[in-house]
Amino acid sequence: MGHHPVTHFEFTAKDSKKLQDFYGGVFGWKLNDAPMGYKMVDTNADGHGIGGGIGQSRDGKGMLTVYIESDDIKATLAKVEKAGGRTILPPQEAGPVTIALFSDPEGNVVGLAKGM
């Protein structure tokens, strides 16, 4: 089956700058510039947690997504659909990584990532 750790979290927001300032200020997270106003988040985890990102929402709605590592995103999505979930975003390149989104049987949106 392989390892499938949660490797990344992502907040998207209608006002990403506001959300970046909020989380950076409240928790002292380091925010590093990435393309298109996105900020990579260093939570100062020292190996105890994961990093993430905060960016602009594509549809104007805020969302929190966790990403699960997968070596074969298409095969994982097939398992998701067989188990009652559905693909929301098919695999696509996002810089150096490939991502996809699915919803579980309860409607929770979860990400898959390869190369994070």
C-alpha positions in Angstrom: 0.0 0.0 0.0 2.9 2.4 0.7 3.2 5.4 2.9 0.6 8.1 2.5 1.5 10.8 5.1 -0.2 14.2 5.3 2.6 16.4 3.9 1.1 19.8 3.3 -1.8 22.1 4.4 -3.3 24.9 2.4 -5.6 27.8 3.3 -7.2 29.7 0.4 -9.1 32.9 1.0 -11.0 35.7 -0.7 -8.3 38.0 0.9 -5.1 36.0 1.0 -3.0 38.9 2.3 -5.3 39.2 5.3 -5.2 35.5 6.1 -1.4 35.5 5.7 -1.1 38.4 8.1 -3.5 36.7 10.5 -1.7 33.3 10.7 1.8 34.8 10.5 1.0 37.2 13.4 -1.0 34.9 15.7 1.3 31.9 15.4 4.6 33.4 14.4 4.8 31.4 11.2 7.4 32.4 8.6 5.8 33.2 5.2 8.0 32.9 2.1 7.0 34.4 -1.3 5.9 32.0 -4.0 4.4 32.7 -7.4 1.0 34.5 -7.8 0.9 36.0 -4.3 1.1 32.6 -2.7 3.1 32.2 0.5 4.8 29.1 1.6 4.4 28.6 5.4 7.1 27.4 7.7 5.4 26.6 11.0 8.8 26.3 12.8 7.9 22.7 13.4 11.4 21.3 13.7 10.3 17.9 12.4 7.3 17.8 14.7 4.7 19.0 12.2 4.2 19.9 8.5 4.5 23.1 6.5 1.9 24.5 4.2 0.8 27.5 2.2 -1.7 30.4 2.1 -3.0 31.7 -1.2 -5.9 33.3 -3.1 -9.1 31.3 -3.6 -10.0 30.6 -7.2 -13.8 30.9 -6.5 -13.8 33.6 -3.8 -14.5 31.0 -1.0 -12.1 30.2 1.8 -11.0 26.6 2.3 -8.6 24.6 4.3 -7.2 21.5 2.5 -4.8 18.9 3.8 -2.7 17.1 1.2 -1.9 13.3 1.4 1.3 12.1 -0.4 0.6 9.6 -3.2 3.2 8.1 -5.6 0.4 7.3 -8.1 -2.4 9.9 -8.0 -4.5 8.4 -10.7 -4.5 5.0 -9.0 -5.4 6.6 -5.6 -8.3 8.5 -7.2 -9.6 5.3 -8.7 -9.5 3.8 -5.1 -11.3 6.9 -3.8 -14.1 6.6 -6.3 -14.4 2.8 -5.8 -14.8 3.5 -2.0 -17.6 6.2 -2.5 -15.6 9.4 -3.0 -15.3 11.5 -6.1 -12.7 13.4 -8.0 -13.0 17.2 -7.7 -9.8 18.2 -9.5 -8.0 15.7 -11.7 -4.2 15.5 -11.5 -2.5 18.7 -12.6 1.0 20.2 -12.4 1.5 22.9 -9.8 5.1 23.9 -10.2 7.4 21.1 -9.1 4.5 19.0 -7.7 1.4 17.2 -9.1 -1.8 17.7 -7.1 -5.5 16.6 -7.3 -8.5 17.1 -5.1 -11.2 14.6 -4.1 -14.2 14.6 -1.8 -14.8 11.8 0.7 -18.2 10.2 1.2 -19.1 13.0 3.6 -18.2 15.7 1.2 -14.9 16.7 2.8 -12.4 18.0 0.2 -8.9 16.4 0.5 -5.8 16.9 -1.6 -3.4 14.4 -3.1 0.2 15.4 -3.9 3.2 13.9 -5.5 6.6 15.4 -5.2 6.0 17.6 -2.1 
